[in-house]
Amino acid sequence: MLVSGASGALGGLFARHLVSSYGVRGLLLVSRRGEDAPGMTDLAGELKELGAEVSVAACDVADRDALAELLAGVRLSAVVHVAGVLDDGVIASLTPERVDGVLRPKVDAAWNLHELTREMDLGAFVLFSSAAGVLGNAGQGSYAAANAFLDGLAVHRRALGLPAQSLAWGLWAGDGMAGTLNAADIDRMRDSGVHALTPEQGLALFDKATTVSAPPALMPIDLDLKALRTTPETSPTCSRA
């Protein structure tokens, strides 16, 4: 099983979960810095203690040639694509370089994984998307676009008869993507009806989404529907939830 973005907080969390709860015994942990990524050596050691055979690779998954070289001769059972980068800014501040920096680890990497594994007999192809691509979020135009692509890719793969699940995650508590937000941002989101998922809640939602018959794109998120209905800027879709 390949886990991209494995050096991040969510990558590590789910790598442990896959081993301890799903009995995964072969893991290929991929990040741009490989073993030099902070915490990667400790994570690999922990997973080995849990009984997994672990390989760590330094690879830019968005580089098709580099990924093809990495996967040459490798047999995978599943792919979990966690990698992502934030670079928030209003539309007027975005440049092609800034947009590319956000789209590359999501869009390019996911498409490369799709193309280079489509002939493999995968049991799962899970993409970590974001609710920003569904609901929108101030200052996250490029991030929303990147994640909307992942949701579309999951639909495309299902239409081809390939396994696919895109999970448009809401806000995470702790050191995940929420680590880039300040207290005021988190308070604003909570007041608008979006609560941060605890790791335990997130893992439970992952289990439910990937073990039941479900549409190719889902949005695991903790919403306070009462607060949403009383928020003036709430979209009609949310107000009818």
Long-range contacts (C-beta under 8 A, 24 or more apart in sequence): 1-26, 1-27, 1-28, 1-76, 1-77, 1-78, 1-79, 1-80, 2-28, 2-30, 2-76, 2-78, 2-79, 2-80, 2-113, 3-27, 3-28, 3-29, 3-30, 3-80, 3-82, 4-30, 4-31, 4-61, 4-79, 4-80, 4-81, 4-82, 4-83, 4-109, 4-113, 5-30, 5-31, 5-81, 5-82, 5-83, 5-84, 5-105, 5-128, 6-30, 6-31, 6-40, 6-43, 6-56, 6-82, 7-31, 7-33, 7-37, 7-38, 7-39, 7-40, 7-43, 8-82, 8-83, 8-84, 8-176, 9-174, 9-175, 9-176, 9-179, 10-82, 10-128, 10-172, 10-176, 10-177, 11-82, 11-83, 12-39, 12-43, 13-176, 13-199, 13-202, 13-203, 14-80, 14-82, 14-203, 14-206, 15-43, 15-47, 16-43, 16-46, 16-47, 16-50, 17-203, 17-206, 18-80, 19-47, 19-50, 19-51, 19-52, 20-50, 21-203, 21-207, 24-52, 24-77, 25-51, 25-52, 25-53, 26-52, 26-53, 26-77, 27-52, 27-53, 27-54, 27-55, 28-55, 28-57, 28-74, 28-76, 29-54, 29-55, 29-56, 29-57, 30-56, 30-57, 30-59, 30-61, 30-70, 31-58, 31-59, 31-83, 32-58, 32-59, 32-60, 33-58, 34-58, 34-59, 60-109, 61-105, 61-108, 61-109, 61-112, 61-113, 62-104, 62-105, 62-108, 62-109, 62-112, 63-112, 64-108, 64-112, 64-115, 64-116, 67-109, 67-112, 67-113, 67-116, 68-116, 71-116, 71-117, 75-120, 76-117, 76-120, 76-122, 77-122, 77-123, 77-124, 78-122, 78-123, 78-124, 78-125, 78-126, 79-113, 79-117, 79-122, 79-124, 79-125, 79-126, 80-124, 80-126, 80-128, 81-109, 81-110, 81-113, 81-125, 81-126, 81-127, 81-128, 81-150, 82-128, 83-109, 84-128, 84-130, 84-143, 84-146, 84-177, 86-140, 86-143, 86-177, 86-180, 87-142, 87-143, 88-139, 88-140, 88-143, 88-180, 89-139, 90-139, 90-141, 91-141, 94-141, 94-142, 98-142, 99-142, 102-142, 102-143, 102-146, 103-142, 103-145, 103-146, 103-149, 106-146, 106-147, 106-149, 106-150, 107-146, 107-149, 107-150, 110-149, 110-150, 110-153, 111-153, 114-153, 114-157, 118-160, 118-162, 122-162, 122-163, 123-163, 124-163, 124-165, 124-210, 125-154, 125-157, 125-162, 125-163, 125-164, 125-165, 126-165, 126-166, 126-167, 126-210, 127-151, 127-153, 127-154, 127-164, 127-165, 127-166, 127-167, 128-167, 128-169, 129-166, 129-167, 129-168, 129-169, 129-217, 130-168, 130-169, 130-177, 131-168, 131-169, 131-170, 131-171, 131-194, 131-219, 131-221, 133-168, 134-168, 134-219, 135-235, 135-238, 151-216, 151-217, 154-216, 154-217, 155-216, 155-217, 157-216, 158-216, 164-216, 165-209, 165-210, 165-214, 165-216, 165-217, 165-218, 166-216, 166-217, 166-218, 167-205, 167-206, 167-209, 167-218, 167-219, 167-220, 168-217, 168-218, 168-219, 168-220, 168-221, 169-197, 169-202, 169-219, 169-220, 169-221, 170-194, 170-195, 170-196, 170-197, 170-219, 170-220, 170-221, 170-222, 170-223, 171-195, 171-196, 171-197, 171-221, 171-222, 172-196, 172-197, 172-199, 172-202, 173-197, 173-198, 173-199, 174-198, 174-199, 191-227, 192-227, 192-228, 192-231, 192-233, 192-234, 193-223, 193-224, 193-225, 193-226, 193-227, 193-228, 193-231, 193-234, 193-238, 194-221, 194-222, 194-223, 194-224, 195-222, 195-223, 195-224, 196-222, 197-221, 197-222
